[in-house]
Amino acid sequence: MTDQPEKIPQHKHCRNCGKAFTGDGLFCGEDCRGSAGSEAKKKIRKLFLVWLLIVGVTIAAAAVYYMAQ
Ligand SMILES: [Zn+2]
């Protein structure tokens, strides 16, 4: 018995679509890298808007409280 067990090439799963691929990086291709990047940007933008809303409401509440004195 000299047969060696067939080696399974080391592979990763794409962070965006979950497809198995070989090579460097976190994504299977440029398309997934691009769409994942824009998704992350959208998320950051949304978080920033929520933060802005909280700050705005806090300032408005403080202004109302101050004026009511
Ligand atoms: Zn992918």
N, CA, C, O and the ligand as a Tripos MOL2 file, in Angstrom:
@<TRIPOS>MOLECULE
protein
  277   275    70     0     0
PROTEIN
NO_CHARGES

@<TRIPOS>ATOM
      1 N           0.8520   -1.2030    0.0000 N.3       1 MET1
      2 CA          0.0000    0.0000    0.0000 C.3       1 MET1
      3 C           0.8750    1.2370    0.0000 C.2       1 MET1
      4 O           1.3820    1.6500    1.0430 O.2       1 MET1
      5 N           1.0460    1.8080   -1.1380 N.am      2 THR2
      6 CA          1.8320    3.0360   -1.2140 C.3       2 THR2
      7 C           0.9560    4.2450   -1.5270 C.2       2 THR2
      8 O           1.4240    5.3810   -1.6120 O.2       2 THR2
      9 N          -0.3300    3.9560   -1.6950 N.am      3 ASP3
     10 CA         -1.2240    5.0770   -2.0210 C.3       3 ASP3
     11 C          -1.2980    6.0660   -0.8580 C.2       3 ASP3
     12 O          -1.5330    5.7040    0.2940 O.2       3 ASP3
     13 N          -1.0960    7.2630   -1.1990 N.am      4 GLN4
     14 CA         -1.2150    8.3220   -0.1930 C.3       4 GLN4
     15 C          -2.6400    8.8670   -0.2320 C.2       4 GLN4
     16 O          -3.2290    8.9920   -1.3050 O.2       4 GLN4
     17 N          -3.1740    9.1790    0.8930 N.am      5 PRO5
     18 CA         -4.5180    9.7640    0.8610 C.3       5 PRO5
     19 C          -4.5040   11.1020    0.1250 C.2       5 PRO5
     20 O          -3.6160   11.9350    0.3080 O.2       5 PRO5
     21 N          -5.5010   11.2660   -0.6940 N.am      6 GLU6
     22 CA         -5.5670   12.5060   -1.4770 C.3       6 GLU6
     23 C          -5.7050   13.7140   -0.5500 C.2       6 GLU6
     24 O          -6.5760   13.7750    0.3180 O.2       6 GLU6
     25 N          -4.8230   14.6470   -0.7730 N.am      7 LYS7
     26 CA         -4.8510   15.8380    0.0840 C.3       7 LYS7
     27 C          -5.9480   16.7810   -0.3710 C.2       7 LYS7
     28 O          -6.0840   17.0830   -1.5570 O.2       7 LYS7
     29 N          -6.7110   17.2310    0.5800 N.am      8 ILE8
     30 CA         -7.7250   18.2390    0.2640 C.3       8 ILE8
     31 C          -7.0360   19.5930    0.2880 C.2       8 ILE8
     32 O          -6.4630   19.9840    1.3050 O.2       8 ILE8
     33 N          -7.0880   20.3080   -0.8240 N.am      9 PRO9
     34 CA         -6.4280   21.6200   -0.8230 C.3       9 PRO9
     35 C          -7.0340   22.5260    0.2390 C.2       9 PRO9
     36 O          -8.2470   22.5680    0.4440 O.2       9 PRO9
     37 N          -6.1440   23.2450    0.9010 N.am     10 GLN10
     38 CA         -6.6160   24.1660    1.9280 C.3      10 GLN10
     39 C          -7.5010   25.2370    1.2950 C.2      10 GLN10
     40 O          -7.1410   25.8640    0.2980 O.2      10 GLN10
     41 N          -8.6410   25.4190    1.8920 N.am     11 HIS11
     42 CA         -9.5470   26.4070    1.3160 C.3      11 HIS11
     43 C         -10.1890   27.2560    2.4060 C.2      11 HIS11
     44 O         -10.1810   26.9000    3.5850 O.2      11 HIS11
     45 N         -10.7180   28.3310    2.0010 N.am     12 LYS12
     46 CA        -11.4160   29.2460    2.9120 C.3      12 LYS12
     47 C         -12.8320   29.4420    2.4080 C.2      12 LYS12
     48 O         -13.1730   29.0640    1.2870 O.2      12 LYS12
     49 N         -13.6380   30.0350    3.2540 N.am     13 HIS13
     50 CA        -14.9960   30.3610    2.8370 C.3      13 HIS13
     51 C         -15.1340   31.8670    2.7350 C.2      13 HIS13
     52 O         -14.6930   32.6210    3.6020 O.2      13 HIS13
     53 N         -15.7540   32.2710    1.6600 N.am     14 CYS14
     54 CA        -15.9020   33.7030    1.3830 C.3      14 CYS14
     55 C         -16.7090   34.3760    2.4960 C.2      14 CYS14
     56 O         -17.7350   33.8560    2.9350 O.2      14 CYS14
     57 N         -16.2390   35.5180    2.9350 N.am     15 ARG15
     58 CA        -16.9140   36.2620    3.9970 C.3      15 ARG15
     59 C         -18.2530   36.8300    3.5250 C.2      15 ARG15
     60 O         -19.1180   37.1600    4.3360 O.2      15 ARG15
     61 N         -18.4080   36.9380    2.2280 N.am     16 ASN16
     62 CA        -19.6240   37.5610    1.6960 C.3      16 ASN16
     63 C         -20.6590   36.5270    1.2910 C.2      16 ASN16
     64 O         -21.8090   36.6070    1.7220 O.2      16 ASN16
     65 N         -20.2690   35.5490    0.4640 N.am     17 CYS17
     66 CA        -21.2460   34.5920   -0.0630 C.3      17 CYS17
     67 C         -21.0880   33.2020    0.5430 C.2      17 CYS17
     68 O         -21.9640   32.3590    0.3480 O.2      17 CYS17
     69 N         -20.0010   32.9290    1.2710 N.am     18 GLY18
     70 CA        -19.8190   31.6440    1.9330 C.3      18 GLY18
     71 C         -19.2730   30.5480    1.0420 C.2      18 GLY18
     72 O         -19.1100   29.4140    1.4920 O.2      18 GLY18
     73 N         -18.9870   30.8630   -0.2170 N.am     19 LYS19
     74 CA        -18.4490   29.8950   -1.1690 C.3      19 LYS19
     75 C         -17.0210   29.5410   -0.7850 C.2      19 LYS19
     76 O         -16.2590   30.3970   -0.3350 O.2      19 LYS19
     77 N         -16.6560   28.2520   -0.9680 N.am     20 ALA20
     78 CA        -15.2890   27.8280   -0.6940 C.3      20 ALA20
     79 C         -14.3910   28.2870   -1.8260 C.2      20 ALA20
     80 O         -14.7700   28.2350   -2.9960 O.2      20 ALA20
     81 N         -13.1960   28.7390   -1.4660 N.am     21 PHE21
     82 CA        -12.2420   29.1560   -2.4930 C.3      21 PHE21
     83 C         -10.8360   28.9660   -1.9510 C.2      21 PHE21
     84 O         -10.6320   28.8350   -0.7440 O.2      21 PHE21
     85 N          -9.8680   28.9540   -2.8610 N.am     22 THR22
     86 CA         -8.4700   28.8690   -2.4490 C.3      22 THR22
     87 C          -7.7950   30.1830   -2.8020 C.2      22 THR22
     88 O          -8.1930   30.8730   -3.7400 O.2      22 THR22
     89 N          -6.7910   30.5080   -2.0520 N.am     23 GLY23
     90 CA         -6.0600   31.7350   -2.3290 C.3      23 GLY23
     91 C          -6.0370   32.6490   -1.1260 C.2      23 GLY23
     92 O          -6.4300   32.2750   -0.0210 O.2      23 GLY23
     93 N          -5.5690   33.8500   -1.3700 N.am     24 ASP24
     94 CA         -5.4320   34.8200   -0.2900 C.3      24 ASP24
     95 C          -6.6920   35.6510   -0.1250 C.2      24 ASP24
     96 O          -7.5510   35.6980   -1.0050 O.2      24 ASP24
     97 N          -6.7780   36.2940    1.0020 N.am     25 GLY25
     98 CA         -7.8780   37.2270    1.2290 C.3      25 GLY25
     99 C          -9.0530   36.5770    1.9270 C.2      25 GLY25
    100 O          -9.0030   35.4070    2.3040 O.2      25 GLY25
    101 N         -10.1000   37.3450    2.0920 N.am     26 LEU26
    102 CA        -11.2950   36.8960    2.8140 C.3      26 LEU26
    103 C         -12.4570   36.6280    1.8760 C.2      26 LEU26
    104 O         -13.4770   36.0830    2.2990 O.2      26 LEU26
    105 N         -12.3240   37.0000    0.6130 N.am     27 PHE27
    106 CA        -13.4370   36.8890   -0.3250 C.3      27 PHE27
    107 C         -13.0450   36.0550   -1.5310 C.2      27 PHE27
    108 O         -11.8650   35.9440   -1.8650 O.2      27 PHE27
    109 N         -14.0580   35.4600   -2.1910 N.am     28 CYS28
    110 CA        -13.7950   34.5670   -3.3180 C.3      28 CYS28
    111 C         -13.4080   35.3400   -4.5700 C.2      28 CYS28
    112 O         -12.7610   34.7890   -5.4600 O.2      28 CYS28
    113 N         -13.7900   36.5920   -4.6480 N.am     29 GLY29
    114 CA        -13.4580   37.3730   -5.8280 C.3      29 GLY29
    115 C         -13.6260   38.8560   -5.5900 C.2      29 GLY29
    116 O         -14.0270   39.3040   -4.5160 O.2      29 GLY29
    117 N         -13.3040   39.6040   -6.6370 N.am     30 GLU30
    118 CA        -13.3780   41.0630   -6.5260 C.3      30 GLU30
    119 C         -14.8090   41.5420   -6.3020 C.2      30 GLU30
    120 O         -15.0440   42.5160   -5.5860 O.2      30 GLU30
    121 N         -15.7670   40.8410   -6.9260 N.am     31 ASP31
    122 CA        -17.1690   41.2370   -6.7830 C.3      31 ASP31
    123 C         -17.5970   41.1760   -5.3250 C.2      31 ASP31
    124 O         -18.2250   42.1010   -4.8090 O.2      31 ASP31
    125 N         -17.2480   40.0630   -4.6600 N.am     32 CYS32
    126 CA        -17.6420   39.8830   -3.2640 C.3      32 CYS32
    127 C         -16.8970   40.8760   -2.3860 C.2      32 CYS32
    128 O         -17.4710   41.4210   -1.4430 O.2      32 CYS32
    129 N         -15.6470   41.1120   -2.6780 N.am     33 ARG33
    130 CA        -14.8700   42.0740   -1.9090 C.3      33 ARG33
    131 C         -15.5050   43.4620   -2.0140 C.2      33 ARG33
    132 O         -15.6200   44.1900   -1.0280 O.2      33 ARG33
    133 N         -15.9100   43.8030   -3.2290 N.am     34 GLY34
    134 CA        -16.5130   45.1180   -3.4570 C.3      34 GLY34
    135 C         -17.8500   45.2640   -2.7520 C.2      34 GLY34
    136 O         -18.0980   46.2720   -2.0900 O.2      34 GLY34
    137 N         -18.7210   44.2590   -2.8900 N.am     35 SER35
    138 CA        -20.0520   44.3770   -2.2890 C.3      35 SER35
    139 C         -19.9580   44.3180   -0.7680 C.2      35 SER35
    140 O         -20.7170   44.9980   -0.0770 O.2      35 SER35
    141 N         -19.0350   43.5120   -0.2360 N.am     36 ALA36
    142 CA        -18.8680   43.4420    1.2150 C.3      36 ALA36
    143 C         -18.3700   44.7860    1.7320 C.2      36 ALA36
    144 O         -18.7840   45.2360    2.8000 O.2      36 ALA36
    145 N         -17.4940   45.4170    0.9830 N.am     37 GLY37
    146 CA        -16.9770   46.7200    1.3920 C.3      37 GLY37
    147 C         -18.0650   47.7640    1.4400 C.2      37 GLY37
    148 O         -18.1350   48.5570    2.3790 O.2      37 GLY37
    149 N         -18.9230   47.7690    0.4220 N.am     38 SER38
    150 CA        -19.9790   48.7790    0.3950 C.3      38 SER38
    151 C         -21.0130   48.4980    1.4810 C.2      38 SER38
    152 O         -21.6110   49.4280    2.0220 O.2      38 SER38
    153 N         -21.2300   47.2080    1.8080 N.am     39 GLU39
    154 CA        -22.1510   46.8520    2.8950 C.3      39 GLU39
    155 C         -21.6240   47.4070    4.2140 C.2      39 GLU39
    156 O         -22.3810   47.9660    5.0080 O.2      39 GLU39
    157 N         -20.3310   47.2510    4.4410 N.am     40 ALA40
    158 CA        -19.7230   47.7400    5.6800 C.3      40 ALA40
    159 C         -19.8350   49.2580    5.7500 C.2      40 ALA40
    160 O         -20.1070   49.8230    6.8090 O.2      40 ALA40
    161 N         -19.6230   49.9090    4.6120 N.am     41 LYS41
    162 CA        -19.7300   51.3750    4.5650 C.3      41 LYS41
    163 C         -21.1520   51.8100    4.8880 C.2      41 LYS41
    164 O         -21.3650   52.7830    5.6110 O.2      41 LYS41
    165 N         -22.1270   51.0790    4.3440 N.am     42 LYS42
    166 CA        -23.5400   51.3970    4.6020 C.3      42 LYS42
    167 C         -23.8380   51.2770    6.0900 C.2      42 LYS42
    168 O         -24.5360   52.1100    6.6670 O.2      42 LYS42
    169 N         -23.2900   50.2140    6.7100 N.am     43 LYS43
    170 CA        -23.5100   49.9680    8.1330 C.3      43 LYS43
    171 C         -22.9260   51.1190    8.9620 C.2      43 LYS43
    172 O         -23.5610   51.6020    9.8990 O.2      43 LYS43
    173 N         -21.7190   51.5480    8.6100 N.am     44 ILE44
    174 CA        -21.0600   52.6370    9.3390 C.3      44 ILE44
    175 C         -21.8670   53.9110    9.1850 C.2      44 ILE44
    176 O         -22.0440   54.6610   10.1450 O.2      44 ILE44
    177 N         -22.3590   54.1590    7.9730 N.am     45 ARG45
    178 CA        -23.1630   55.3420    7.6960 C.3      45 ARG45
    179 C         -24.4410   55.3370    8.5440 C.2      45 ARG45
    180 O         -24.8420   56.3650    9.0900 O.2      45 ARG45
    181 N         -25.0690   54.1620    8.6420 N.am     46 LYS46
    182 CA        -26.2900   54.0140    9.4250 C.3      46 LYS46
    183 C         -26.0060   54.2860   10.9050 C.2      46 LYS46
    184 O         -26.7600   54.9940   11.5720 O.2      46 LYS46
    185 N         -24.9090   53.7130   11.4050 N.am     47 LEU47
    186 CA        -24.5230   53.9240   12.8010 C.3      47 LEU47
    187 C         -24.2780   55.4000   13.0690 C.2      47 LEU47
    188 O         -24.6590   55.9280   14.1130 O.2      47 LEU47
    189 N         -23.6350   56.0580   12.1060 N.am     48 PHE48
    190 CA        -23.3400   57.4810   12.2480 C.3      48 PHE48
    191 C         -24.6340   58.2850   12.3040 C.2      48 PHE48
    192 O         -24.7480   59.2180   13.0990 O.2      48 PHE48
    193 N         -25.6070   57.9320   11.4700 N.am     49 LEU49
    194 CA        -26.8900   58.6390   11.4640 C.3      49 LEU49
    195 C         -27.6260   58.4330   12.7900 C.2      49 LEU49
    196 O         -28.2270   59.3670   13.3200 O.2      49 LEU49
    197 N         -27.5770   57.2130   13.3230 N.am     50 VAL50
    198 CA        -28.2150   56.9190   14.6160 C.3      50 VAL50
    199 C         -27.5450   57.7430   15.7140 C.2      50 VAL50
    200 O         -28.2170   58.3110   16.5750 O.2      50 VAL50
    201 N         -26.2240   57.8020   15.6750 N.am     51 TRP51
    202 CA        -25.4580   58.5790   16.6570 C.3      51 TRP51
    203 C         -25.8420   60.0530   16.5680 C.2      51 TRP51
    204 O         -26.0370   60.7240   17.5810 O.2      51 TRP51
    205 N         -25.9470   60.5460   15.3140 N.am     52 LEU52
    206 CA        -26.3090   61.9450   15.0850 C.3      52 LEU52
    207 C         -27.6970   62.2360   15.6560 C.2      52 LEU52
    208 O         -27.9280   63.2900   16.2490 O.2      52 LEU52
    209 N         -28.6090   61.2960   15.4710 N.am     53 LEU53
    210 CA        -29.9830   61.4310   15.9660 C.3      53 LEU53
    211 C         -29.9870   61.4970   17.4980 C.2      53 LEU53
    212 O         -30.6770   62.3290   18.0870 O.2      53 LEU53
    213 N         -29.2180   60.6220   18.1300 N.am     54 ILE54
    214 CA        -29.1530   60.5970   19.5950 C.3      54 ILE54
    215 C         -28.5900   61.9210   20.1170 C.2      54 ILE54
    216 O         -29.1220   62.5060   21.0600 O.2      54 ILE54
    217 N         -27.5220   62.3740   19.4970 N.am     55 VAL55
    218 CA        -26.9000   63.6420   19.9120 C.3      55 VAL55
    219 C         -27.8850   64.7850   19.6990 C.2      55 VAL55
    220 O         -28.0240   65.6540   20.5590 O.2      55 VAL55
    221 N         -28.5710   64.7880   18.5560 N.am     56 GLY56
    222 CA        -29.5450   65.8410   18.2510 C.3      56 GLY56
    223 C         -30.6750   65.8750   19.2670 C.2      56 GLY56
    224 O         -31.0530   66.9450   19.7450 O.2      56 GLY56
    225 N         -31.2170   64.7030   19.6000 N.am     57 VAL57
    226 CA        -32.3190   64.6120   20.5670 C.3      57 VAL57
    227 C         -31.8380   65.0780   21.9390 C.2      57 VAL57
    228 O         -32.5580   65.7820   22.6460 O.2      57 VAL57
    229 N         -30.6270   64.6860   22.3120 N.am     58 THR58
    230 CA        -30.0690   65.0730   23.6150 C.3      58 THR58
    231 C         -29.9180   66.5920   23.6950 C.2      58 THR58
    232 O         -30.2730   67.2030   24.7030 O.2      58 THR58
    233 N         -29.3930   67.1940   22.6370 N.am     59 ILE59
    234 CA        -29.2020   68.6440   22.6030 C.3      59 ILE59
    235 C         -30.5660   69.3500   22.6520 C.2      59 ILE59
    236 O         -30.7360   70.3380   23.3670 O.2      59 ILE59
    237 N         -31.5230   68.8380   21.8920 N.am     60 ALA60
    238 CA        -32.8630   69.4260   21.8640 C.3      60 ALA60
    239 C         -33.5070   69.3430   23.2410 C.2      60 ALA60
    240 O         -34.1100   70.3100   23.7070 O.2      60 ALA60
    241 N         -33.3800   68.1820   23.8960 N.am     61 ALA61
    242 CA        -33.9470   67.9950   25.2350 C.3      61 ALA61
    243 C         -33.2860   68.9370   26.2230 C.2      61 ALA61
    244 O         -33.9600   69.5230   27.0700 O.2      61 ALA61
    245 N         -31.9710   69.0890   26.1250 N.am     62 ALA62
    246 CA        -31.2360   69.9880   27.0140 C.3      62 ALA62
    247 C         -31.6780   71.4270   26.7830 C.2      62 ALA62
    248 O         -31.8280   72.1910   27.7370 O.2      62 ALA62
    249 N         -31.8860   71.7980   25.5300 N.am     63 ALA63
    250 CA        -32.3140   73.1580   25.1860 C.3      63 ALA63
    251 C         -33.7100   73.4330   25.7430 C.2      63 ALA63
    252 O         -33.9620   74.5020   26.2970 O.2      63 ALA63
    253 N         -34.6120   72.4670   25.5940 N.am     64 VAL64
    254 CA        -35.9740   72.6090   26.1040 C.3      64 VAL64
    255 C         -35.9370   72.7370   27.6300 C.2      64 VAL64
    256 O         -36.6270   73.5780   28.2060 O.2      64 VAL64
    257 N         -35.1360   71.9050   28.2680 N.am     65 TYR65
    258 CA        -35.0070   71.9200   29.7320 C.3      65 TYR65
    259 C         -34.4540   73.2740   30.1930 C.2      65 TYR65
    260 O         -34.9260   73.8410   31.1780 O.2      65 TYR65
    261 N         -33.4640   73.7770   29.4800 N.am     66 TYR66
    262 CA        -32.8120   75.0390   29.8270 C.3      66 TYR66
    263 C         -33.7830   76.2070   29.6670 C.2      66 TYR66
    264 O         -33.8080   77.1210   30.4910 O.2      66 TYR66
    265 N         -34.5890   76.1690   28.5870 N.am     67 MET67
    266 CA        -35.5360   77.2470   28.3140 C.3      67 MET67
    267 C         -36.7080   77.2340   29.2920 C.2      67 MET67
    268 O         -37.3130   78.2720   29.5610 O.2      67 MET67
    269 N         -37.0220   76.0500   29.8220 N.am     68 ALA68
    270 CA        -38.1520   75.9210   30.7440 C.3      68 ALA68
    271 C         -37.8130   76.4410   32.1360 C.2      68 ALA68
    272 O         -38.6960   76.6050   32.9790 O.2      68 ALA68
    273 N         -36.5380   76.6960   32.3680 N.am     69 GLN69
    274 CA        -36.1330   77.1920   33.6990 C.3      69 GLN69
    275 C         -36.7160   78.5680   33.9920 C.2      69 GLN69
    276 O         -36.4760   79.1260   35.0620 O.2      69 GLN69
    277 ZN        -18.0130   35.2920   -2.4850 Zn       70 ZN70
@<TRIPOS>BOND
     1     1     2 1
     2     2     3 1
     3     3     4 2
     4     3     5 am
     5     5     6 1
     6     6     7 1
     7     7     8 2
     8     7     9 am
     9     9    10 1
    10    10    11 1
    11    11    12 2
    12    11    13 am
    13    13    14 1
    14    14    15 1
    15    15    16 2
    16    15    17 am
    17    17    18 1
    18    18    19 1
    19    19    20 2
    20    19    21 am
    21    21    22 1
    22    22    23 1
    23    23    24 2
    24    23    25 am
    25    25    26 1
    26    26    27 1
    27    27    28 2
    28    27    29 am
    29    29    30 1
    30    30    31 1
    31    31    32 2
    32    31    33 am
    33    33    34 1
    34    34    35 1
    35    35    36 2
    36    35    37 am
    37    37    38 1
    38    38    39 1
    39    39    40 2
    40    39    41 am
    41    41    42 1
    42    42    43 1
    43    43    44 2
    44    43    45 am
    45    45    46 1
    46    46    47 1
    47    47    48 2
    48    47    49 am
    49    49    50 1
    50    50    51 1
    51    51    52 2
    52    51    53 am
    53    53    54 1
    54    54    55 1
    55    55    56 2
    56    55    57 am
    57    57    58 1
    58    58    59 1
    59    59    60 2
    60    59    61 am
    61    61    62 1
    62    62    63 1
    63    63    64 2
    64    63    65 am
    65    65    66 1
    66    66    67 1
    67    67    68 2
    68    67    69 am
    69    69    70 1
    70    70    71 1
    71    71    72 2
    72    71    73 am
    73    73    74 1
    74    74    75 1
    75    75    76 2
    76    75    77 am
    77    77    78 1
    78    78    79 1
    79    79    80 2
    80    79    81 am
    81    81    82 1
    82    82    83 1
    83    83    84 2
    84    83    85 am
    85    85    86 1
    86    86    87 1
    87    87    88 2
    88    87    89 am
    89    89    90 1
    90    90    91 1
    91    91    92 2
    92    91    93 am
    93    93    94 1
    94    94    95 1
    95    95    96 2
    96    95    97 am
    97    97    98 1
    98    98    99 1
    99    99   100 2
   100    99   101 am
   101   101   102 1
   102   102   103 1
   103   103   104 2
   104   103   105 am
   105   105   106 1
   106   106   107 1
   107   107   108 2
   108   107   109 am
   109   109   110 1
   110   110   111 1
   111   111   112 2
   112   111   113 am
   113   113   114 1
   114   114   115 1
   115   115   116 2
   116   115   117 am
   117   117   118 1
   118   118   119 1
   119   119   120 2
   120   119   121 am
   121   121   122 1
   122   122   123 1
   123   123   124 2
   124   123   125 am
   125   125   126 1
   126   126   127 1
   127   127   128 2
   128   127   129 am
   129   129   130 1
   130   130   131 1
   131   131   132 2
   132   131   133 am
   133   133   134 1
   134   134   135 1
   135   135   136 2
   136   135   137 am
   137   137   138 1
   138   138   139 1
   139   139   140 2
   140   139   141 am
   141   141   142 1
   142   142   143 1
   143   143   144 2
   144   143   145 am
   145   145   146 1
   146   146   147 1
   147   147   148 2
   148   147   149 am
   149   149   150 1
   150   150   151 1
   151   151   152 2
   152   151   153 am
   153   153   154 1
   154   154   155 1
   155   155   156 2
   156   155   157 am
   157   157   158 1
   158   158   159 1
   159   159   160 2
   160   159   161 am
   161   161   162 1
   162   162   163 1
   163   163   164 2
   164   163   165 am
   165   165   166 1
   166   166   167 1
   167   167   168 2
   168   167   169 am
   169   169   170 1
   170   170   171 1
   171   171   172 2
   172   171   173 am
   173   173   174 1
   174   174   175 1
   175   175   176 2
   176   175   177 am
   177   177   178 1
   178   178   179 1
   179   179   180 2
   180   179   181 am
   181   181   182 1
   182   182   183 1
   183   183   184 2
   184   183   185 am
   185   185   186 1
   186   186   187 1
   187   187   188 2
   188   187   189 am
   189   189   190 1
   190   190   191 1
   191   191   192 2
   192   191   193 am
   193   193   194 1
   194   194   195 1
   195   195   196 2
   196   195   197 am
   197   197   198 1
   198   198   199 1
   199   199   200 2
   200   199   201 am
   201   201   202 1
   202   202   203 1
   203   203   204 2
   204   203   205 am
   205   205   206 1
   206   206   207 1
   207   207   208 2
   208   207   209 am
   209   209   210 1
   210   210   211 1
   211   211   212 2
   212   211   213 am
   213   213   214 1
   214   214   215 1
   215   215   216 2
   216   215   217 am
   217   217   218 1
   218   218   219 1
   219   219   220 2
   220   219   221 am
   221   221   222 1
   222   222   223 1
   223   223   224 2
   224   223   225 am
   225   225   226 1
   226   226   227 1
   227   227   228 2
   228   227   229 am
   229   229   230 1
   230   230   231 1
   231   231   232 2
   232   231   233 am
   233   233   234 1
   234   234   235 1
   235   235   236 2
   236   235   237 am
   237   237   238 1
   238   238   239 1
   239   239   240 2
   240   239   241 am
   241   241   242 1
   242   242   243 1
   243   243   244 2
   244   243   245 am
   245   245   246 1
   246   246   247 1
   247   247   248 2
   248   247   249 am
   249   249   250 1
   250   250   251 1
   251   251   252 2
   252   251   253 am
   253   253   254 1
   254   254   255 1
   255   255   256 2
   256   255   257 am
   257   257   258 1
   258   258   259 1
   259   259   260 2
   260   259   261 am
   261   261   262 1
   262   262   263 1
   263   263   264 2
   264   263   265 am
   265   265   266 1
   266   266   267 1
   267   267   268 2
   268   267   269 am
   269   269   270 1
   270   270   271 1
   271   271   272 2
   272   271   273 am
   273   273   274 1
   274   274   275 1
   275   275   276 2
@<TRIPOS>SUBSTRUCTURE
     1 MET1         2 RESIDUE 1 A MET
     2 THR2         6 RESIDUE 1 A THR
     3 ASP3        10 RESIDUE 1 A ASP
     4 GLN4        14 RESIDUE 1 A GLN
     5 PRO5        18 RESIDUE 1 A PRO
     6 GLU6        22 RESIDUE 1 A GLU
     7 LYS7        26 RESIDUE 1 A LYS
     8 ILE8        30 RESIDUE 1 A ILE
     9 PRO9        34 RESIDUE 1 A PRO
    10 GLN10       38 RESIDUE 1 A GLN
    11 HIS11       42 RESIDUE 1 A HIS
    12 LYS12       46 RESIDUE 1 A LYS
    13 HIS13       50 RESIDUE 1 A HIS
    14 CYS14       54 RESIDUE 1 A CYS
    15 ARG15       58 RESIDUE 1 A ARG
    16 ASN16       62 RESIDUE 1 A ASN
    17 CYS17       66 RESIDUE 1 A CYS
    18 GLY18       70 RESIDUE 1 A GLY
    19 LYS19       74 RESIDUE 1 A LYS
    20 ALA20       78 RESIDUE 1 A ALA
    21 PHE21       82 RESIDUE 1 A PHE
    22 THR22       86 RESIDUE 1 A THR
    23 GLY23       90 RESIDUE 1 A GLY
    24 ASP24       94 RESIDUE 1 A ASP
    25 GLY25       98 RESIDUE 1 A GLY
    26 LEU26      102 RESIDUE 1 A LEU
    27 PHE27      106 RESIDUE 1 A PHE
    28 CYS28      110 RESIDUE 1 A CYS
    29 GLY29      114 RESIDUE 1 A GLY
    30 GLU30      118 RESIDUE 1 A GLU
    31 ASP31      122 RESIDUE 1 A ASP
    32 CYS32      126 RESIDUE 1 A CYS
    33 ARG33      130 RESIDUE 1 A ARG
    34 GLY34      134 RESIDUE 1 A GLY
    35 SER35      138 RESIDUE 1 A SER
    36 ALA36      142 RESIDUE 1 A ALA
    37 GLY37      146 RESIDUE 1 A GLY
    38 SER38      150 RESIDUE 1 A SER
    39 GLU39      154 RESIDUE 1 A GLU
    40 ALA40      158 RESIDUE 1 A ALA
    41 LYS41      162 RESIDUE 1 A LYS
    42 LYS42      166 RESIDUE 1 A LYS
    43 LYS43      170 RESIDUE 1 A LYS
    44 ILE44      174 RESIDUE 1 A ILE
    45 ARG45      178 RESIDUE 1 A ARG
    46 LYS46      182 RESIDUE 1 A LYS
    47 LEU47      186 RESIDUE 1 A LEU
    48 PHE48      190 RESIDUE 1 A PHE
    49 LEU49      194 RESIDUE 1 A LEU
    50 VAL50      198 RESIDUE 1 A VAL
    51 TRP51      202 RESIDUE 1 A TRP
    52 LEU52      206 RESIDUE 1 A LEU
    53 LEU53      210 RESIDUE 1 A LEU
    54 ILE54      214 RESIDUE 1 A ILE
    55 VAL55      218 RESIDUE 1 A VAL
    56 GLY56      222 RESIDUE 1 A GLY
    57 VAL57      226 RESIDUE 1 A VAL
    58 THR58      230 RESIDUE 1 A THR
    59 ILE59      234 RESIDUE 1 A ILE
    60 ALA60      238 RESIDUE 1 A ALA
    61 ALA61      242 RESIDUE 1 A ALA
    62 ALA62      246 RESIDUE 1 A ALA
    63 ALA63      250 RESIDUE 1 A ALA
    64 VAL64      254 RESIDUE 1 A VAL
    65 TYR65      258 RESIDUE 1 A TYR
    66 TYR66      262 RESIDUE 1 A TYR
    67 MET67      266 RESIDUE 1 A MET
    68 ALA68      270 RESIDUE 1 A ALA
    69 GLN69      274 RESIDUE 1 A GLN
    70 ZN70       277 GROUP 0 **** ****
